[in-house]
Amino acid sequence: MADFTKNSAADIVADNPGVNMGTSGSMHEIDWGTEDLYWREQYATRPYARADQDYEHFQQAYRYGAESRARHAGREWNEVEPELERGWDGYRGKSQSRWTEVKDAVRDAFHRGRR
């Protein structure tokens, strides 16, 4: 049964990590293992990488961006960023990172494959 207490797809995904709504609305798993490996290797090359923050500080943000990329296929970052910002607190799980700290990582993962 549909949960009409959820305000957005980001709210739904926040309660179901690893779920990707896709463009058709069907739910399927993303290949997070591949994404995680890619971002572990790339993190240190990113302009927002800091010596006092390891990859794990941004891991959940990369996952959020990767899942959002497929869920919002065909939409531009500037269209979806406000929705993703609203959904971050519910999605971030144990991460204590604020949106302003991880937004660039989310955007990186959102744009991966679109470049």
N, C-alpha and C positions, 0 to 999 in steps of 0.2 A: 504494500500500500504506500502511496506517495506521502512524504513527510512535508506538509505545507508550512511547517515552522521554520524551514530553511529559507533564507533570503536569496541565496545565489548558488550557482554551481560550486563556487569556492567553499561555501559552507558545507555542502554535501561532501566534497572531496576531503575537507578538513577532518571529517568524522570517519573517512575511509582511506587512509594513506595507501598509495600504490594504485589507486583507481584512476582511470582516465576516461572522461566522459566522451571524448572524441567528438567529431562533428555531427555524427548521426544520433548522438545521445546514448549509444550503447556503451556499456562499461566493459573495459578490458584492461589487462595489466600492461604497464609500460615495461620496457627492458631497463630497469633501473641499474642493474649490474653493469651494463655497458656505459650508461650515462655516468654512473659513479666513478668508474675507472677513468673515463675521459676527463672528468673534472678534477679528479685527484692529480692527474698528470698535468693539467693545464693551470690549476689554481695559482701556482707561484708566478706564472707569467702575466697574470691579470693585474691591471693598474690599481685595483683596490686591495690586493694582497698586502698583508702587513706581517712583519716579523713576529709580532706578539699575538697573532691569531692564526691558528693552523687551519687546515682544510675543514676539519670538523665544525668549526665555527660557522662555515658557510654551507655545509652539506645539505641541510634541510632546505635552504634557499635554492640550491641547484635543483633539488628534487621538485620543489614547488614550480620552478620555472619550466622544467622539462614536462611535467604533467600539464601545465597551463598551455604550453606550446601546442599540443595536440587538441586540447579542449577548445582552444580559441583559434583553430586553424582558419586562415583567411582574414584574421583581424590584426591590426597593427598594435604595437606596444602602447602607444599613447591612448588607444581606445580601451585597453584592458587594464592598464596600470592602476587606475583608481579602484577597480573591483578587486584586484589582487592585493592591493594595500589593505583594503577592508578585511580581506580573508586571511591575512598573514597571522594575526594573533591566534586565530583558531587553528591554523594549520601547523604552526611552528613546533608543536609538541613540547619537548623538553628544552628546546633552544630558548635562550633568554635574549636572543638578538632582536633588536627593534627593526622595523621596516627600513628606516633610514640607513641602517648599517648594512643591510643585505640586499637592498633594492637592485644594486648593480649586478650582483650575482644572479638574482632572479631574472633580470633582463638578459644577461648573457645566455643563460640556459633557455630562455624563451626564444632567443634569436638563433640558437644553434641549429644548423641545417637550413636556415633561411638565407644564409649569406651566400 
